[in-house]
């Protein structure tokens, strides 16, 4: 059996390889967040604010859970997201309906996660941890399609649509065990994000007439932000535990782009222009309970509120002076997660769960979210854990997001356009593996 020093070297080398990969666009979750991080938390349906699931789960959900870790724990994992999205649109013409459907060409997306934590040591009551978590994003890749009205060349449609928003959360957490029943936690959260979009409706278009407007394409730019998490864990008995956690809004600096004017009908076509846009991360509140009737069974149930409506970058409406969208127009959402874990043998653990989320995109915002179809509602999750060695546990996970769609009218600065419709649809399959080292 490999020694602890060899396992440490292996874990460190693989973690470095993952950390240098930016978190790619995610197309499976609650809004633009993935529903769970790591194979264990994901297979539990994303539930676990009151249930210890290792350092990834603690630093993702509730830093007070760090006090439940024994010794040094190190985890790294990878998620492979396979999304199946499509857009269909219809425009009524004097000659009848003109409609078409186009499938997204986004490739398989890898999402990394890494965390380290040290639990209370030698009878102490303080625990520490830090993580790199690929946590949120969206992305699409639709080709220009003359048979689909919304993907017709500009200015009649959007033309080819490409988007990629990526968010990496870096929490530095501390947990304090007040007594045997109560623990408190806090994490300072740094964030790194990138955004690329072609075309991008969040900036002013170049217009040569009321219906002749071109939006520029914007290459990838990065932004950095900061926020915090506070959490509480209360265990009135060995059977029941209750947890709550609040994540503040993460405020980011603006994305800044150097691009060019896009309208070939204007004399400034091809000349330089600069644009900026801000995308913050919404505040969230999570509460949940854990039920552990015996050493072989564990059950977790969480409820979560995500405040998109008041978050910059996700607001509704248009700037009446420029015609730029104020944001993606997403609704606040509520999420409910249920997870069950069963220790089938001393070395094999089975997991399953369900995650139910509101769709952040509604009929009124379907048009401006062709590039960001956050329609996710029902998730079925499964998982398997294997204690390979005393120091190493391998966890696998899978989930399926059932197909969902939303239909709304084309929308401009003056409201919905009569005789038009656009339908976004998406389904997802995702595969996860997490390796947990206990030193």
N, C-alpha and C positions, 0 to 999 in steps of 0.2 A: 504494500500500500504506500502511495507517495507520502513523503514527509511534509510537515507543515511549511517548511521553507520553500520546497518546490512548488507547493500549491500557491504560496504567496507570490512567487515570481511569475507563475502562469497567469494568475488573476490580474496582476498589475499590468503585464504586457498586453493582454487582451483588452483590458479596460482602456488603456491609452489608445489602442487602435480604434475603439469605438468613440471615444471622446473627441477625437480630431475630425470625426464625420459630423457635419452639421445636421441637426434634426430635419428630416425631409418633410414635405407636405403631407399632412395627415388627412385622410378622408374617411374617418370612422369614429364617431364619438357622440358626445353631448355638446351640441353646438360645434365649435371648432376644437374643443378639448377631446382627446381620446378618453374613453369611459373609464379606463383603468391603466395603470402603469406597471409593467412587469407581468410575468406569466401568472403569478399567484393572485395578485389583486385583480387582474383582468379576468381570470377564470372564475373569480368570485363575483362577477358582474360589476366590479368597481366598488363593491361594498367593503368597508373596513375601517371607518373612522374610529370604531371602538374595539377593533380586533387586531392584535399584533400579527403582521404579515412580513416582517423583516424591514430592513432600512429603506428600501425603495418605497414600500407602502407607507411607512411612517413619515418620510420626508415629502411624499406626495399628498397625503391626507391629513395627518395630525402629528405634529412633532412631539406631543406628549407621549406618544407610543414608543419613543426612543427609550424610555425608562423600562420597557418590557424586554429589551434586548440584553442578552447575556454575553459578556466578553466583547470581542471584536467581530463584527459581521461585515462582509464585503459582498456586494452583488453586482452583476452586470448582466444585461440582457439585450435581446434584439427582437423587434416585431416587424413582420413583413406584411404590408397592407396591400390587398388586391381589391381595388374599387372598380365597380362597373356602373358608370354614369352615362347618361344620354340626355340630349335636349331636343325637343320637338317644338315647332312653332307654326302658326297659321296666320295668314293675312287675307282678309276678304278683298277681292278685286272686282271690277265690273265684269270680269270673265269667270268669276267663281272663286273658290277658296284656293289659295296657294299655300301649300304646307309641305313640311319635310321633317325628317328625324335624322340625327347624327349621333354616333357613339363617341365617347371620350377615348383618347389614345394614351392616357397616362400609364406609365410603366409601374411595375411593382415597386412599392416605396418602403425602404428600411427605416425603422425608428429605433434609436439606441436608448438605453438607460443604464445608469451606473450609480451606485451609492455605497457609502461606508458609514458605519456607526460604531461607537463604543458605548456599551451600556454601563450602568453604575458599577463601580469597581470597589472591591474590598469593603463592602458594607456601606458604600457611599450612596448618595441620592441624586447624582447629576450624570446625565448622559449627553453625548455629542454626536453630530453626524453632518454629512454634506453629500450632495448628489448632483449629477448632471442628468436631467430628464427631458427627453423629447416629448413634449406635452401637448402641443396644439399646432394647427395649421389647416390649410386647405389648398387645393390645386386642381386644375383641369388643363386639358390639352385637346381642343377641338380644331379640326382643320377648317379652312374656308370651304363653304359648301353652297354652291349656287342653287341647289334644290331645297335648301332650308332657309326661309326668309331671314331669320335672326343671324345666320352665318353668311349672308350675302356680303360682298365687299362693302366697305364703308363708302359713302354715308348711308346706303340703304339698310345695311345691317352692321354687325360688329366685325365681320370678316373672321379670320382665324382668331381663336380665343385661347390665350395661354395665361395661366396664373400659378403662382407658387408663393405661399406665405408659410414661413417656418418659425417656430417658437421653441427655444431651449430655456428651460427654467433651471436655475442653479441655487438651491436653498442651502443655507448654513444654519443648522438647527441645534437647539439645546432643550433637553427635557429635565424637569425637576420633580422628583418623587417627594411630595409633601408628607405623605404618610402611606400606610399600606393600602389605603383605598383611593387616594387622590394623587394624580400627577398633572402637572402643567407643562406646556411647551410653547416655544417661540422659535420662529425661523426668519432670518433676513433673506429675502429672495431677490437675486439678481436675474435679469432676463436678457437674452440676445435673440433678435428677430431679424428676418430678411423678408423682403417683398419684391416680387417681380410680376409685371402684368402687361399684356399686350392684347387689345388696347386697355386703357385704364380710365374708368368713368369718374374717379374721385378727383380729377383735376379738370380745369376749364377746357372745353373743346375749342377747336379753331373753326369758326362758322363763317360762311360766306352767304348765308341765307337762313330763313327759319327752319328749313329741313335739310340743309347741306352743312353738316357738322362732322368733323373728323377728330377723334381722340388720339393722343399720342401713345406710343408704346414705351414702357419704362423698364429699363434693365434692372437687375438685382441691386438693391441697396440694403444696408444694415442699420439697425437702431438698437439702443440699449435702454433698459428700464429697471425700476426697482419697486419692491413692495415688501409685504410682511405677512406672516401667518401666526395666529395665536390659537392654541388648542387646549383642550381639557379632557382627561380620562378619569372616570369615576367607576370603581369596582366595589359595589356594596357587598358582593359575595363572590365565591369562586365560579358561580354559574352565570351571573349577569354582569355586564359592563356597559357603560354609556359614554359616548364621546361626542364632542362638538368641536368644530374648527371654523375659523373665519379667515378668509384670504382677502386682504385689501386689494383694491384696484392697483395694478402695476402701471405706473406712468412711464411712457416711453418718449424719447426725443423723436422728432419728426424724421421720416424718410425724406431724403433730398435727392433729386434726380437732375441731371443735365441731359436734355433731349432736344428735339427740334420740332418746329411747327409742322403739322401734319396735313393741312389742307392745300392740295395742289392748285386750287382756284384763287389763292391769296398770294399777294406779292412777297409775303414773308415765308413762303413755303420752303422748308429745308433749313431755315435759319435757326439759330440757337434760342432755346427757351429753358427755363428752370421751373421745377415744380416740387411741391412738398405735400405730404399727407401723414397724419398721425394715426396709429393703431395702438390703443392701450389694451390691457388685459382686464376683463371685468372682475369685480368683486364677487366672491362666492361665500355661501354659508352652508355648512354641512352638519347634520346631526344624525346620530345612529345608535344602534345597540348591538351587542354581541351576546349570544347564548351558547354556553358550553356545558351541556348537561353531563358529559363524562369525557374522559381523555380522548375518545375516538371521534366525537362529533363536535363541530363548531358551525354556528350559523351567524350570519351578519346581515343587518338590514340598515340601509342609509337613505336619507332624503337630502336633496341638494337644490339650492336656488342659485341661478347664474344671472347676473344683472347686466344683460347686453344693452338694454334700451338707453341707459345713462352713460354708456362707455364710448369715448371718442373713437371714431372709426366704424362704429356699428349703429350710429344714429340714422334716423329716417329723414327724408326730404331732400330738396335740391337748393342750391344757392341761386336765388332768382337773378342775381347780377351776372353770374358766369355760366350757369347751367350745369355746374359740377354737382355730383351727388354728395350729400353731407356724409354719407356712410353706407353701410350695407343694408340698413333698415331691419336688423334682426330684432326679434321679440325676446323678452326675458323667458327663461325656460326653467322648468322644474324636472328633477331627475329622481327616480326611485330605483334602488339597486338591492338585489337579494343574492346572497351567496351561501352555499352549503359545502362543508368540507368533511370528508370521512376518511379516517385512517384505516384502510383495508387490511394492512399488515404493518409490522414495525417499520418497514422500509418503503411502503407504497401508500400514497395519499391520493384520493380522488376528489375532484372539485367540480362544481357546476353552479350556474347562476343565471340571472335574468336582469337586464337593465332596460328600463323604460324611460324615455326622454321625450319632452316636447320637441317639435321641430322648430328651430330658430327662424327658418324662412317660411313666411306665410304667403298667401295669394297676393297680397299687396306688394311684396318684395321679391316675387319670383323673377321679374324681369332683370333687376340689377344684381341677381345672384346666379346668373348662368355660369360665372367663373368660380362661385363659392357655394355649391348646393348643400347647405347644412340641413338636410332633411331627415336626419337619423332619429328613429323612434325606438323600435324593438330590437334588442340584442340578446341572442342566446349564446351562453359561454360554457366552455368545458375546459378541464385541466387535469394534469397528472403530475404528481411529485414522486421523485425517486431518491432515496437516501443512498447515494452511491458509496460514500465513505463517511466516516465519523465527521470529517471536516467539510464534506461537499454534498450539497443537495442539488439535483437537476430538476427543474420545473418546466413543464410544457403547457401551452395553452392554445386554444382556438376559440374564435367567436364568429358568428354570422350576424350581420345586420340585414334584416329583412327589407326587401325593396319597398321604397316609398316614393311618392311623387307629389308635386304641387304645381298648380296651374294658375296663372294670372295674366293680365293684359300687359302689353307693352306700356311703359310709363315714361313720360317726359316731364319737364319742368311744370307743365300746365295740367298734369294729371294723366289718367289712363287714356290710351288711344283706342277709339271704338273699332270693332271689327278685327282685333288682333288677340292672339293668345300665345303664351309660351309655357311649356311644361318641362320642368326639371325632374329627373328621376335618378335614383341611385340605390345600389345594394353593395354590400362589402363582405369579403371573407378575409380573416386575418390569422396569422400564425405566429406564436411567440415561444421563445426559449429564454430562461433565466437561470443563471448559475450562482448559487449561494455558498459562500465560503465562511465557515465559523472557526475562528482562531482562538 
